[in-house]
Amino acid sequence: MHWTVYKKGFKAFLQLEKSLSDHSVEAYLRDIDKLSDYLVSINAPVSPADVTLQHLQSFMQCIGEMEMAPTSQARIISGIKSFFKYCLLEQICTINPTTLLPSPKTKRKLPDVLSFEEIEQVIAQIDLSKPEGGRNKAILETIYSSGLRVTEAINLKISCLYLDVGFIRVIGKGDKERLVPIGSDAIKFIKLYKDTIRVHQTPAKDNEDILFLNNRGKGLSRVMIFYIIKDLIRKAGITKSISPHSFRHSFATHLVEGGADLRAVQEMLGHESITTTEIYTHLNREFLRDTLDRFHPAFKKNNL
């Protein structure tokens, strides 16, 4: 028996209480499916109330033997822990069996960073003689200028542009909104695209307010952005391991290296926790020392 009833309640909990995206919710539910399938395979009790720490340890051992990456294992554990917290809240369980369940140690892998010169080099490969060229330039300038996630960029709405005051309204993870400053170059190329290219397109139904459209008048996909950037990286002759996220990562890194306050960077990136933002501070010791010398009162005194 699959935990259909429990999953239905858990899904509603994740959507309404946690405000998670559909993608995240589906990932959590798949993790619960893995556990319930495993319990059935070993003829163990299939009710959440009967699951013990030993069952979970045995399940994670099985997952480990599949040579699954530590990050994937950690994500599965996170999903299972959330599920049993929900079960405890709803009194489906009286004891949380995940309390003593350890997570595998993971290393946060940082994507390669593009220098400002490399960013310009990549954008320079765009063929502006084609209509999609103007659109692609506006997209990449916007992602780098404002540190947007790819999903945030492709879902950007015309009604969320406040270009006259230099801001855009972004809908991030969990449908949380934030106002983000946008650079003058990005503003210029958004206006050019909107007024000289997009104006000649007929948006598909329900896409009228979407800023960036494909040649069928619909919004772009994440995969399409990936292919656009991959092609430009190849043309620029850059051999680093680059993804669409690298533009966002470079935005944050360049800000921090320029002395920006970490809390301000957190706000612009839309991170819920400052610890997430801290992965962008992979700075060398000389830079940290220089920052202290210039900005910290105690260090400034020594330089007087």
C-alpha positions as CSV (number, residue, x, y, z in Angstrom):
1,M,0.0,0.0,0.0
2,H,1.4,3.4,-1.0
3,W,0.9,6.2,1.4
4,T,-1.6,8.0,-0.9
5,V,-3.6,9.6,1.9
6,Y,-0.6,10.7,3.8
7,K,1.1,12.1,0.7
8,K,-2.0,14.1,-0.2
9,G,-2.0,15.8,3.1
10,F,1.7,16.3,3.0
11,K,1.4,17.9,-0.5
12,A,-1.1,20.4,0.8
13,F,1.1,21.1,3.8
14,L,4.1,21.9,1.5
15,Q,2.1,24.0,-0.8
16,L,0.0,26.0,1.7
17,E,2.2,26.1,4.9
18,K,5.7,26.0,3.3
19,S,4.8,27.8,0.0
20,L,7.1,25.5,-1.9
21,S,7.2,25.5,-5.7
22,D,5.5,22.6,-7.6
23,H,9.0,21.3,-8.6
24,S,10.1,21.1,-4.9
25,V,6.8,19.5,-3.8
26,E,7.1,16.8,-6.5
27,A,10.7,16.1,-5.4
28,Y,9.6,15.7,-1.8
29,L,6.8,13.3,-2.8
30,R,9.2,11.2,-4.9
31,D,11.4,10.8,-1.8
32,I,8.4,9.6,0.2
33,D,7.6,7.1,-2.6
34,K,11.2,5.8,-2.4
35,L,10.8,5.1,1.3
36,S,7.3,3.5,1.1
37,D,8.4,1.3,-1.8
38,Y,11.4,0.2,0.2
39,L,9.3,-0.7,3.3
40,V,7.0,-2.8,1.1
41,S,10.0,-4.5,-0.4
42,I,11.3,-5.7,3.0
43,N,7.8,-6.6,4.3
44,A,8.1,-3.9,7.0
45,P,5.1,-2.0,8.5
46,V,3.8,0.5,5.9
47,S,2.1,2.9,8.2
48,P,4.2,6.1,9.0
49,A,3.3,5.5,12.7
50,D,5.1,2.2,12.7
51,V,8.3,3.4,11.0
52,T,11.4,3.3,13.3
53,L,14.9,4.8,13.2
54,Q,16.1,1.3,12.3
55,H,13.9,1.2,9.3
56,L,15.2,4.5,8.1
57,Q,18.8,3.6,8.7
58,S,18.3,0.4,6.7
59,F,16.7,2.5,3.9
60,M,19.6,5.0,3.8
61,Q,22.1,2.1,3.8
62,C,20.2,0.8,0.7
63,I,20.3,4.2,-0.9
64,G,24.1,4.5,-0.2
65,E,24.8,1.1,-1.8
66,M,23.2,2.5,-5.0
67,E,26.2,4.9,-5.1
68,M,23.9,7.9,-5.0
69,A,25.8,11.2,-4.6
70,P,25.9,12.5,-1.0
71,T,24.0,15.6,-2.1
72,S,21.2,13.4,-3.4
73,Q,21.1,11.3,-0.2
74,A,21.0,14.5,1.9
75,R,18.0,15.8,-0.2
76,I,16.2,12.5,0.4
77,I,16.8,12.7,4.1
78,S,15.6,16.3,4.1
79,G,12.4,15.2,2.4
80,I,11.8,12.3,4.8
81,K,12.4,14.5,7.9
82,S,9.9,17.1,6.6
83,F,7.4,14.3,6.1
84,F,7.7,13.0,9.6
85,K,7.5,16.5,11.1
86,Y,4.2,16.9,9.2
87,C,3.1,13.5,10.6
88,L,3.9,14.6,14.1
89,L,1.9,17.9,13.6
90,E,-1.1,16.0,12.3
91,Q,-0.8,13.4,15.0
92,I,-0.3,10.6,12.5
93,C,2.8,9.7,14.5
94,T,3.4,10.2,18.2
95,I,7.2,9.9,17.8
96,N,9.5,11.4,15.1
97,P,11.8,8.5,14.0
98,T,14.1,10.9,12.0
99,T,15.3,12.8,15.1
100,L,18.6,10.9,15.3
101,L,18.9,10.2,11.6
102,P,22.2,11.8,10.4
103,S,22.7,13.4,7.0
104,P,25.7,12.5,4.9
105,K,28.4,15.1,4.8
106,T,28.3,17.1,1.6
107,K,30.6,19.7,0.1
108,R,28.9,22.7,-1.4
109,K,30.3,22.8,-4.9
110,L,30.6,26.3,-6.3
111,P,30.1,26.8,-10.0
112,D,32.8,28.5,-12.0
113,V,32.8,32.3,-11.9
114,L,33.1,34.4,-15.0
115,S,35.2,37.6,-14.7
116,F,33.5,40.8,-15.8
117,E,35.7,40.7,-19.0
118,E,34.5,37.1,-19.7
119,I,30.9,38.2,-19.1
120,E,31.3,40.9,-21.7
121,Q,33.1,38.5,-24.0
122,V,30.2,36.0,-23.9
123,I,27.5,38.7,-24.5
124,A,29.6,40.0,-27.4
125,Q,29.1,36.7,-29.2
126,I,25.3,37.4,-29.6
127,D,24.3,38.1,-33.2
128,L,22.3,41.3,-32.9
129,S,21.3,41.1,-36.6
130,K,18.7,38.5,-35.7
131,P,15.5,39.3,-33.6
132,E,16.4,36.6,-31.0
133,G,19.8,38.3,-30.6
134,G,18.2,41.4,-29.1
135,R,16.1,39.3,-26.8
136,N,19.1,37.1,-25.7
137,K,21.2,40.2,-25.0
138,A,18.4,41.7,-22.9
139,I,18.0,38.4,-21.0
140,L,21.7,37.9,-20.2
141,E,22.2,41.6,-19.3
142,T,19.2,41.3,-16.9
143,I,20.4,38.0,-15.2
144,Y,23.9,39.4,-14.7
145,S,22.7,42.9,-13.7
146,S,20.2,41.8,-11.1
147,G,21.4,38.3,-10.1
148,L,18.2,36.6,-11.2
149,R,17.6,32.9,-11.2
150,V,16.9,31.6,-14.8
151,T,13.4,30.8,-13.8
152,E,12.9,34.3,-12.5
153,A,14.2,35.8,-15.7
154,I,12.0,33.7,-18.1
155,N,8.9,34.5,-15.9
156,L,9.6,38.2,-15.7
157,K,6.5,40.2,-16.5
158,I,6.2,43.6,-18.3
159,S,3.9,44.7,-15.4
160,C,6.8,44.1,-13.0
161,L,9.2,46.5,-14.8
162,Y,9.8,49.8,-13.1
163,L,12.6,50.9,-15.4
164,D,12.0,54.6,-14.9
165,V,13.2,54.2,-11.3
166,G,15.7,51.3,-12.0
167,F,13.9,48.4,-10.3
168,I,12.1,45.2,-11.3
169,R,9.7,43.1,-9.2
170,V,10.8,39.5,-9.2
171,I,8.7,36.4,-8.2
172,G,11.2,34.0,-6.6
173,K,11.1,30.6,-4.8
174,G,7.8,29.9,-3.0
175,D,6.2,32.7,-4.9
176,K,8.0,35.3,-2.7
177,E,8.3,38.7,-4.3
178,R,11.2,41.1,-4.0
179,L,12.2,44.4,-5.6
180,V,15.6,44.2,-7.3
181,P,17.7,47.1,-8.7
182,I,18.6,46.7,-12.4
183,G,21.6,48.2,-14.2
184,S,21.5,50.9,-16.9
185,D,22.7,48.5,-19.6
186,A,20.0,46.0,-18.8
187,I,17.4,48.7,-18.9
188,K,18.6,49.9,-22.3
189,F,18.5,46.5,-23.9
190,I,15.1,45.6,-22.3
191,K,13.7,48.8,-23.8
192,L,15.2,48.1,-27.2
193,Y,13.9,44.5,-27.2
194,K,10.4,45.5,-26.0
195,D,10.0,48.5,-28.3
196,T,11.6,47.2,-31.5
197,I,11.4,43.4,-31.4
198,R,8.7,42.2,-29.1
199,V,6.2,44.8,-30.3
200,H,6.1,43.0,-33.6
201,Q,5.2,39.6,-32.0
202,T,1.7,38.3,-31.2
203,P,1.9,36.8,-27.7
204,A,0.2,33.4,-27.2
205,K,-2.8,33.2,-24.9
206,D,-1.8,33.8,-21.2
207,N,1.6,35.1,-22.3
208,E,0.6,38.7,-23.0
209,D,2.4,39.9,-19.9
210,I,5.5,37.7,-20.2
211,L,8.5,39.9,-21.2
212,F,10.7,37.4,-23.1
213,L,9.0,35.4,-25.8
214,N,10.1,32.7,-28.3
215,N,9.2,32.9,-32.0
216,R,5.8,31.3,-31.2
217,G,4.9,34.0,-28.8
218,K,5.3,31.9,-25.7
219,G,7.6,32.2,-22.7
220,L,11.1,30.6,-22.9
221,S,12.1,27.4,-21.1
222,R,15.1,26.9,-18.8
223,V,16.5,24.4,-21.3
224,M,16.4,27.0,-24.0
225,I,18.4,29.5,-21.9
226,F,20.9,26.7,-21.2
227,Y,21.5,26.1,-24.9
228,I,21.8,29.8,-25.7
229,I,24.5,30.3,-23.0
230,K,26.3,27.0,-23.9
231,D,26.5,28.1,-27.5
232,L,27.8,31.6,-26.6
233,I,30.4,30.1,-24.2
234,R,31.7,27.9,-27.0
235,K,31.9,30.8,-29.4
236,A,33.8,32.9,-26.8
237,G,36.3,30.1,-26.4
238,I,35.8,29.9,-22.7
239,T,36.6,26.4,-21.3
240,K,35.2,26.9,-17.7
241,S,32.3,24.7,-16.6
242,I,29.5,27.2,-17.1
243,S,25.8,27.0,-16.5
244,P,23.0,29.6,-16.6
245,H,23.5,29.9,-12.8
246,S,27.1,31.0,-13.4
247,F,25.8,34.5,-14.4
248,R,23.9,34.8,-11.1
249,H,26.9,33.4,-9.2
250,S,29.3,35.9,-10.9
251,F,26.9,38.8,-10.1
252,A,27.1,37.9,-6.4
253,T,30.8,37.2,-6.4
254,H,31.6,40.5,-8.1
255,L,29.4,42.4,-5.6
256,V,31.1,40.8,-2.6
257,E,34.6,41.3,-4.0
258,G,33.7,44.9,-4.5
259,G,32.9,45.3,-0.8
260,A,29.1,44.9,-0.8
261,D,27.4,44.1,2.5
262,L,26.5,40.4,2.6
263,R,23.0,41.2,3.9
264,A,22.3,43.4,0.9
265,V,23.5,40.7,-1.4
266,Q,21.2,38.2,0.4
267,E,18.3,40.5,-0.2
268,M,19.0,41.0,-3.9
269,L,19.5,37.2,-4.4
270,G,16.3,36.4,-2.5
271,H,18.0,34.0,-0.1
272,E,16.0,33.1,2.9
273,S,19.1,32.3,5.0
274,I,22.4,34.3,5.1
275,T,24.2,31.0,5.2
276,T,23.2,30.3,1.6
277,T,24.6,33.7,0.5
278,E,27.9,32.9,2.3
279,I,28.8,30.3,-0.3
280,Y,29.5,33.2,-2.7
281,T,32.2,34.5,-0.4
282,H,34.9,32.2,-1.7
283,L,37.5,35.0,-1.3
284,N,41.2,34.9,-0.8
285,R,42.8,35.9,2.4
286,E,44.4,39.0,1.0
287,F,41.0,40.3,-0.1
288,L,39.5,39.7,3.3
289,R,42.4,41.4,5.0
290,D,42.2,44.4,2.7
291,T,38.4,44.6,3.3
292,L,39.1,44.7,7.1
293,D,41.8,47.3,6.7
294,R,39.5,49.6,4.8
295,F,36.1,49.1,6.5
296,H,36.5,47.8,10.1
297,P,37.1,50.5,12.8
298,A,39.5,48.4,14.8
299,F,41.7,47.8,11.7
300,K,41.4,51.4,10.5
301,K,43.0,52.6,13.7
302,N,46.1,50.6,13.0
303,N,46.5,52.3,9.6
304,L,46.3,55.8,10.9
